[in-house]
């Protein structure tokens, strides 16, 4: 095999290969042709030396740049013309470049290079992140050679002074008016060379081994937390110091909690009776204790409750974050005959009794001009007429002066991401955070991802970001408007009520024009 070929061809890689690819190719070929695996084979030994020389050049960015420009001539004596002191010449042009732009400006350290740092990705559970743990990890890493104890020399053999630099570790080279002091290319700054390289590590003083390392994971670590283990990276060549090991933490999904910093978030389903009457729920915490959460009367679905100090511990600090519980009210899909009877009785109690001033309720009307029922539809008549009161299906409230304010249709609900959201509730919150003279309404538009989305329509321009921030204090994220539209006037029906259908069509047409 002709070994006097391109370095990239020797390593069997493309000229665009990155550092990882180069290293992998070198290790593979070096293992194949190592003298210990091929005793007495001169061709294998020659190939081993050739690929080692090629990798030594290509692994260094500055040497590689010089080789890509000038080829092997950049590393041959006299290849760039001129001579030098100490026998250095201009044979290693890239080393001169390093010395001038590296050593002169603090870019390259002298002597054997420190070993490379390593990265390890470790997945742990949320419970382990809460309590902390002692973990053991197994990695393949370059460690100091046990045969030569990291020296790179065969046991019993020694080292001699480098002839090129006379033991100084540096040589000088002159180019024109410049005299540049550089690291010796033969001894790499050590001032001495190995007479008989160790065969176990090919004279490098290190070799790959599988190693088990114990690591302490402190309480409170989060996704992406980095833990440094000093001196557990790759061993440096020729007995140089080892690099560091960096462990990156990843959290597995928990069956109950989601995490945001030190805050734990969970969703708890409650029955509609508990939501209406109030009660308590019990949540098992990560600390092993049971947290009792009081559910107030009349709580609405999506409302969030906060338990102080029940969250994650502060990493390398004191205290704990909070636990946030979102209430999801569940409506039963199947009812017994008795349960239906009770609910019908409850419905019959929904009369025209006035709500307190300012409180939103159902609008019921009665009078001589109110219909007496639906023709030939006794069941529907019984649903809409109760003790002479007609259920309009609208919501509203009375102010202190007796003026009635319409708030929208009771049946104005929209399903988003599998959850029901009351448009009336969103409108109520929107009215509370906008100016008194700003008329507000929300409509439903189709959405490709969630099926539906909420669009806020206002008679005055509002800051959508600031408005949504204020709305988030009372509404879940799923109920926040995804878009704000300003209109000069709202379409009305003959009764003076907002024409929601007409408004929805108008907003939809505006969106189509934008697209």
VEXNULUM-118199 format. One record per residue (C-alpha): x, y, z; residue in one letter. Coordinates in steps of 0.5 Angstrom, whole numbers, plus 2048, in hexadecimal, padded with zeros to 3 digits. Each point is the difference from the previous one (the first is absolute). Layout:
N
XYZa/...
***
This chain:
515
800800800x/8038077FEx/800804806x/8028067FDx/7F98037FEx/7FB805803x/7FF800807x/7F98007FFx/8007FA7FCx/8057FC805x/7FA801805x/7FB7FF7FBx/7FC806801x/7FD8067FCx/804806800x/7FA803804x/8007FB806x/7FF803807x/8047FF806x/7FC7FA802x/8007FD7F9x/808800800x/8007FE807x/7FC7FA7FFx/8037FE7F9x/807801803x/7FF7FB806x/7FD7FB7FCx/8068007FBx/805800806x/7FC7FA803x/8017FC7F9x/8078017FFx/803801807x/8077FC801x/7FD7FC806x/7FB7FD7FBx/8047FF7FAx/8077FE804x/8068007FBx/7FC8037FAx/8048067FDx/7FA8027FCx/7FB801806x/805804804x/8028057FAx/7F88017FFx/7FF801808x/8058057FFx/7FE8037FAx/7F8801803x/803803806x/8048057FDx/7FA8027FCx/7FB800806x/805804803x/8008057FBx/7F88007FEx/7FE800807x/803807801x/7FC8067FDx/8068047FEx/8047FA7FEx/7FA7FE7FCx/8008077FDx/8078007FEx/7FF7F97FDx/7FA8027FCx/8048067FDx/8077FD7FFx/7FF7F8800x/8067FC804x/8058067FDx/7FE804806x/8037FB805x/8067FF7FCx/807803802x/8018067FBx/7F97FF7FDx/7FE807802x/8088037FEx/805802805x/8037FD806x/7FF801807x/804800807x/8007F9804x/7FF7FC7FAx/7F9802800x/8008037F9x/7F98017FDx/7FE7F97FFx/7FA800805x/7FD8067FDx/7FA7FF804x/803800806x/8048077FFx/7F98027FEx/7FD7FE807x/806803803x/7FF8077FDx/7F9800801x/7FF7FB806x/806801805x/8018077FEx/7F8802802x/7FF7FA805x/7FC7FB7FCx/8057FA801x/8027FD806x/8077FD801x/8027F9801x/7FB7FA800x/7F98027FFx/7FB7FF805x/7FB7FA7FEx/7F98017FDx/7FA802804x/7FA7FB7FFx/7F9800800x/7FB7FB803x/7F8801800x/7FD7FD806x/7F87FF800x/7FD800807x/7F9800803x/7FD806803x/8007FC807x/8078007FFx/8018077FEx/7FC802806x/8047FB805x/8078007FDx/8037FA7FFx/8077FC7FFx/8017FD7F9x/8057FC7FDx/8018017F9x/8057FC7FBx/8048037FAx/8057FE7FBx/806805802x/8078017FEx/8047FF807x/807800802x/8047FA7FDx/8017FB806x/8067FC7FCx/804807800x/7FC804805x/7FE8057FBx/8088027FEx/7FF7FD7F9x/8077FC801x/8017F9800x/8017FE808x/8087FF801x/8018057FAx/801808801x/8008067FDx/8058047FDx/8018087FFx/7FD8027F9x/8058027FBx/7FC8057FCx/7FF805806x/8067FD804x/7FB7FF806x/7FD807800x/7F97FE7FDx/8008067FBx/8048017FAx/8018077FCx/7FE8017F9x/8018067FBx/7FC8037FBx/8028067FDx/801805805x/7FC7FC805x/8037FB805x/7FB7FC803x/8017FB806x/7FB7FA800x/7FF7F9803x/8057FB7FEx/7FC7FB7FBx/8047FA802x/7FF800808x/7FA805800x/803804805x/8027FB805x/8088017FEx/8017F8800x/7FE7FA7FCx/7FE7F9801x/8057FB7FEx/7FC7FA800x/7F88017FFx/7FC7FC804x/7FC7FB7FCx/7FA800804x/7FE8077FFx/8058017F9x/804805804x/7FA805802x/7FF7FE807x/7F97FF800x/7FB7FB7FDx/7F97FE800x/7FC7FD806x/7F97FF803x/800804806x/7FA800806x/800807803x/7FB802806x/7FD806800x/7FC804805x/7F98037FDx/7FE806805x/7F9801801x/7FC8057FCx/8047FF7F9x/7FC8017FAx/8007FF7F9x/8068027FDx/804801806x/8077FF7FFx/8057FC806x/8078007FFx/8047FB803x/808802800x/8057FC7FDx/7FB7FA7FDx/8018027F9x/8057FD7FBx/807800803x/8058047FCx/8067FD7FCx/8077FF803x/7FD800807x/7FD8077FFx/7FA802805x/7F97FD7FEx/7FA8047FEx/7F9801803x/7FA7FC800x/7FA8047FFx/7F97FC801x/7FA8037FDx/7F97FF804x/7FA7FE7FCx/7F97FE804x/7FB7FB7FEx/7F9801800x/7FC800806x/7F97FD801x/7FD805804x/805806800x/8038057FBx/805805802x/8028077FEx/806802804x/7FE7FF808x/7F98007FEx/7FC7F9800x/7FA8007FCx/7FA7FB7FFx/7F97FF7FEx/7FB7FD805x/7F97FE7FDx/7FA801805x/7F97FF800x/7FB8057FEx/7FD800807x/807801804x/8018067FBx/7F9803802x/8007FE807x/807800802x/8057FB803x/8077FE801x/8047FB7FBx/8077FD802x/8068007FCx/8067FB802x/806805800x/8077FE7FDx/803800807x/7FB7FB803x/7FB804803x/7F98017FEx/7FE8077FFx/7F8802801x/7FE8057FBx/7F9804802x/7FB8017FAx/7FC806801x/7F98007FFx/7FE8017F8x/8077FF7FEx/8008007F8x/8047FC7FBx/8078027FFx/800804806x/8077FF803x/8027FF808x/807801803x/8037FC806x/806804802x/8067FC802x/7FE7FA7FCx/8048007FAx/8077FE7FEx/806802805x/8058067FEx/8067FD7FDx/806802804x/7FB804804x/7FB801806x/7F97FF7FFx/7FB7FD7FBx/7FB8027FBx/7F98007FFx/7FB7FA7FEx/7FB8037FBx/7F97FC7FFx/7FC8017FAx/7F87FE802x/7FD7FC7FAx/7F97FF801x/7FD7FA7FEx/7F97FF7FDx/7FD7F9801x/7FE7FC7FAx/7FC7FB803x/7FB802805x/7FB7FB804x/7F8802800x/801802807x/8068057FEx/7FC8037FAx/7FA801805x/804804805x/8038047FAx/7F98017FDx/7FE803807x/806804800x/7FE8037FAx/7F9801802x/803805805x/8038047FBx/7FB806801x/8008077FEx/803802807x/8048067FFx/8087FF801x/803805804x/8028067FCx/8068007FBx/7FF7F8801x/7FF7FC7F9x/7FB7FC7FFx/7FA7FD7FCx/7FB8057FDx/7F97FD801x/7FA8057FEx/7F97FF801x/7FA8047FEx/7F98017FCx/8048007FAx/8047FA801x/7FE7FA7FDx/7FD7FA803x/8047FA7FDx/8017FD7FAx/7FB7FD7FBx/7FF7F9801x/8077FF804x/7FF7FF807x/8077FE802x/8038067FDx/7FB805803x/8017FD807x/8088017FFx/7FF8077FEx/7FA802804x/8017FF808x/7FB803804x/7FE8057FBx/8078027FFx/8038007F9x/8077FE7FFx/8038047FBx/8077FC800x/803807801x/805802806x/800807803x/800804806x/7FD806803x/804806803x/7FE804806x/7FB8047FCx/7FC7FA7FDx/8038017F9x/8017F97FDx/8067FE7FCx/8007FB7FBx/8077FB801x/7FE7FB7FAx/7FD7F97FFx/8007FB805x/8027FB7FBx/8068037FDx/8057FB801x/8067FE7FCx/8047FA800x/808801800x/8057FA801x/7FA7FC802x/7FE805806x/7FA804800x/801807801x/7FA805801x/8018067FBx/7FB804805x/8067FF806x/8058037FBx/7FC8067FEx/7FF801808x/807800801x/8028047FAx/7FB806802x/803800807x/8078027FDx/7FE8047FAx/7FD808801x/7F9801801x/7FE8037FAx/8037FA7FCx/7FB7FB7FDx/8037F9801x/7FE7F97FDx/8037F97FEx/7FF7FC7FBx/8027F97FDx/8047FE7FAx/8037FA7FDx/8077FE802x/8047FB7FCx/8047FD807x/7FA801805x/7FA8007FCx/7FE806803x/803807802x/7FD806804x/8008077FDx/7FF806804x/7FC8067FCx/801807803x/7FD8067FEx/807804802x/8077FE7FFx/8037FC806x/8077FD801x/7FF7F97FFx/8067FE804x/7FE804806x/7F97FE800x/8027F8800x/804801805x/7FB803805x/7FB7FB7FDx/8057FA802x/7FF802807x/7F87FE800x/8007FB7FAx/8047FA7FEx/8058007FAx/7FB7FD7FCx/7FB805800x/8048067FFx/7FE8037F9x/8057FE7FAx/7FF8077FCx/7FD807801x/7FC8037FBx/7FD807800x/7FA8027FDx/7FC8077FFx/7F97FD802x/7FD7F9802x/7FB7FD7FCx/7F9800804x/7FA7FC7FFx/7F9803800x/7FF800808x/807804800x/8047FA803x/8077FE7FCx/7FF7FC7FAx/8057FB802x/7FF7FC7FAx/8018067FBx/806803805x/8047F97FFx/7FF8007F8x/802807800x/8077FE804x/8017FA7FCx/8008047F9x/805805803x/8047FA802x/8007FD7F9x/8018077FDx/807800804x/8027F97FEx/
***
